[in-house]
Amino acid sequence: MLEVVILAIALSMDAFAVSIGLGIKSNENLKTLAIKAGLFFGFFQALMPFIGYFGGVGLKDIIGGFDYWLAFFLLLIIGGKMIYEAFGENTEEDIAKVSTKVLLTLAVATSIDAMAAGFTLHLFDLNVYLSLLIIGITTFIFSFIGVMIGSKGTAKYESKAEIIGGVVLIIIGFKILLENTIL
């Protein structure tokens, strides 16, 4: 269960970073925005791994002998991408108004990587639905907090959150690889 909680925190870092940007930009009711951001990001961060999980289960017979290698490479790529993006420009800086359409677009964009991470869920000894619930709730909480932090004008945490999330995903990938190749 600890691995799923750590995975959930790592996956929520993109949403956390974007939520900070939304909090900085927003002129609307902060609690309403924080709840909306939490719901959108939490829902899609749980939905995408669900889709990835079923893709992994469907392919398990084909890739069963090296699924841990694939999980390792996927988490390495996702983590590396998060670290790389931490040094790039933030897309939410171009957003003038935080509408439902904007939230939907950002929620889908930040959760695409979670689909690939969902492929690894079958490697954990935990019910997949509980795992998805943990990922969704964790992302909701981090998104809510991100909007609140952003409202204080604290953008300095955006890139740090993405770097930490990326490093954690890479570490989880190495852990999966080591558990399946050494043990």
C-alpha positions as CSV (number, residue, x, y, z in Angstrom):
1,M,0.0,0.0,0.0
2,L,2.9,2.4,0.7
3,E,4.1,2.0,-2.9
4,V,0.7,3.1,-4.2
5,V,0.6,6.1,-1.8
6,I,4.0,7.1,-3.0
7,L,3.0,6.6,-6.7
8,A,-0.2,8.7,-6.0
9,I,1.9,11.5,-4.6
10,A,4.4,11.4,-7.5
11,L,1.6,11.4,-10.1
12,S,-0.2,14.3,-8.4
13,M,2.9,16.6,-8.7
14,D,2.0,17.7,-12.2
15,A,-1.5,18.6,-11.1
16,F,-0.1,20.3,-8.0
17,A,2.3,22.4,-10.0
18,V,-0.5,23.4,-12.5
19,S,-2.8,24.2,-9.5
20,I,-0.2,26.6,-8.1
21,G,-0.3,28.4,-11.4
22,L,-4.1,28.5,-11.4
23,G,-4.1,29.9,-7.9
24,I,-1.6,32.6,-9.0
25,K,-3.8,33.5,-12.0
26,S,-7.2,33.3,-10.5
27,N,-9.5,36.2,-9.7
28,E,-12.4,34.0,-8.7
29,N,-13.5,32.5,-5.4
30,L,-10.5,30.6,-4.2
31,K,-12.2,27.7,-2.4
32,T,-14.5,27.2,-5.4
33,L,-11.5,27.0,-7.8
34,A,-9.6,24.8,-5.4
35,I,-12.5,22.3,-5.2
36,K,-13.1,22.4,-9.0
37,A,-9.4,21.9,-9.7
38,G,-9.3,19.0,-7.1
39,L,-12.3,17.3,-8.7
40,F,-11.1,17.7,-12.3
41,F,-7.5,16.7,-11.6
42,G,-8.4,14.0,-9.1
43,F,-10.9,12.4,-11.5
44,F,-8.6,12.3,-14.5
45,Q,-5.6,11.2,-12.4
46,A,-7.7,8.2,-11.3
47,L,-9.3,7.5,-14.7
48,M,-6.2,7.4,-16.8
49,P,-4.4,4.8,-14.7
50,F,-7.6,2.8,-14.8
51,I,-7.4,2.8,-18.6
52,G,-3.6,2.0,-18.5
53,Y,-4.3,-0.8,-16.0
54,F,-6.7,-2.6,-18.3
55,G,-4.3,-2.1,-21.2
56,G,-1.6,-3.8,-19.1
57,V,-3.9,-6.6,-18.0
58,G,-4.9,-7.2,-21.7
59,L,-1.2,-7.4,-22.7
60,K,-0.1,-9.4,-19.7
61,D,0.0,-12.7,-21.5
62,I,2.1,-11.2,-24.3
63,I,4.5,-9.3,-22.1
64,G,4.3,-11.3,-18.9
65,G,8.0,-12.3,-18.9
66,F,9.3,-8.7,-19.2
67,D,6.4,-6.6,-17.8
68,Y,8.6,-5.3,-15.0
69,W,11.1,-4.0,-17.6
70,L,8.4,-2.2,-19.5
71,A,7.1,-0.7,-16.2
72,F,10.6,0.4,-15.4
73,F,11.1,2.1,-18.7
74,L,7.6,3.8,-18.6
75,L,8.2,5.2,-15.1
76,L,11.7,6.2,-16.1
77,I,10.4,8.1,-19.2
78,I,7.5,9.7,-17.2
79,G,9.8,10.7,-14.4
80,G,12.4,12.1,-16.8
81,K,9.7,14.0,-18.7
82,M,8.4,15.6,-15.4
83,I,12.0,16.6,-14.5
84,Y,12.6,18.0,-18.0
85,E,9.3,20.0,-17.9
86,A,10.2,21.5,-14.5
87,F,12.8,23.5,-16.3
88,G,10.5,24.6,-19.2
89,E,7.8,27.2,-19.5
90,N,4.5,26.7,-17.7
91,T,1.4,26.4,-19.9
92,E,-0.9,27.9,-17.3
93,E,0.9,31.3,-17.6
94,D,-1.0,31.8,-20.9
95,I,-4.4,31.3,-19.4
96,A,-6.4,34.4,-18.8
97,K,-9.6,32.9,-17.3
98,V,-9.9,29.6,-15.5
99,S,-13.0,28.2,-17.1
100,T,-14.4,24.6,-17.0
101,K,-13.0,24.1,-20.5
102,V,-9.5,25.2,-19.3
103,L,-9.7,22.9,-16.3
104,L,-10.8,20.0,-18.4
105,T,-8.0,20.5,-20.8
106,L,-5.4,20.9,-18.1
107,A,-6.7,17.8,-16.2
108,V,-6.5,15.6,-19.3
109,A,-3.1,17.0,-20.3
110,T,-1.6,16.4,-16.8
111,S,-3.0,12.9,-16.5
112,I,-1.9,11.4,-19.8
113,D,1.3,10.3,-18.2
114,A,-0.7,8.6,-15.5
115,M,-2.2,6.2,-18.1
116,A,1.3,4.7,-18.7
117,A,1.8,4.6,-14.9
118,G,-1.5,2.7,-14.6
119,F,0.1,-0.1,-16.6
120,T,2.3,-0.8,-13.5
121,L,-0.7,-1.2,-11.1
122,H,-0.9,-4.9,-11.6
123,L,2.6,-5.3,-10.2
124,F,1.4,-4.0,-6.7
125,D,-0.3,-6.3,-4.2
126,L,-3.3,-4.1,-3.7
127,N,-6.8,-3.9,-5.1
128,V,-6.7,-1.8,-8.3
129,Y,-9.9,0.1,-7.4
130,L,-8.5,1.0,-4.0
131,S,-5.3,2.1,-5.7
132,L,-7.3,4.3,-8.1
133,L,-9.2,5.8,-5.2
134,I,-6.0,6.6,-3.4
135,I,-4.5,8.2,-6.6
136,G,-7.7,10.3,-7.1
137,I,-8.0,11.5,-3.5
138,T,-4.3,12.3,-3.2
139,T,-4.5,14.3,-6.4
140,F,-7.6,16.1,-5.2
141,I,-5.8,17.1,-2.0
142,F,-2.6,18.2,-3.7
143,S,-4.6,20.2,-6.3
144,F,-6.7,21.9,-3.6
145,I,-3.5,22.8,-1.7
146,G,-1.8,23.9,-4.9
147,V,-4.5,26.5,-5.7
148,M,-4.3,27.8,-2.1
149,I,-0.5,28.1,-2.2
150,G,-0.7,29.7,-5.6
151,S,-3.1,32.3,-4.3
152,K,-0.4,33.5,-2.0
153,G,1.8,34.2,-5.1
154,T,4.2,31.3,-4.3
155,A,5.2,30.0,-7.7
156,K,8.6,28.8,-6.5
157,Y,7.1,25.4,-5.6
158,E,5.9,24.6,-9.1
159,S,9.1,23.3,-10.6
160,K,10.2,21.7,-7.3
161,A,7.0,19.6,-7.1
162,E,7.6,18.4,-10.7
163,I,11.2,17.5,-10.0
164,I,10.3,15.6,-6.8
165,G,7.4,13.8,-8.6
166,G,9.7,12.8,-11.4
167,V,12.5,11.5,-9.1
168,V,10.0,9.5,-7.1
169,L,8.6,7.8,-10.3
170,I,12.1,6.9,-11.4
171,I,12.8,5.4,-7.9
172,I,9.6,3.4,-8.1
173,G,10.7,2.1,-11.5
174,F,14.1,1.0,-10.2
175,K,12.4,-0.7,-7.2
176,I,10.1,-2.7,-9.5
177,L,13.0,-3.7,-11.6
178,L,15.2,-4.7,-8.7
179,E,12.4,-6.7,-7.0
180,N,11.8,-8.7,-10.2
181,T,15.4,-9.2,-11.4
182,I,17.2,-9.8,-8.1
183,L,14.5,-11.6,-6.0
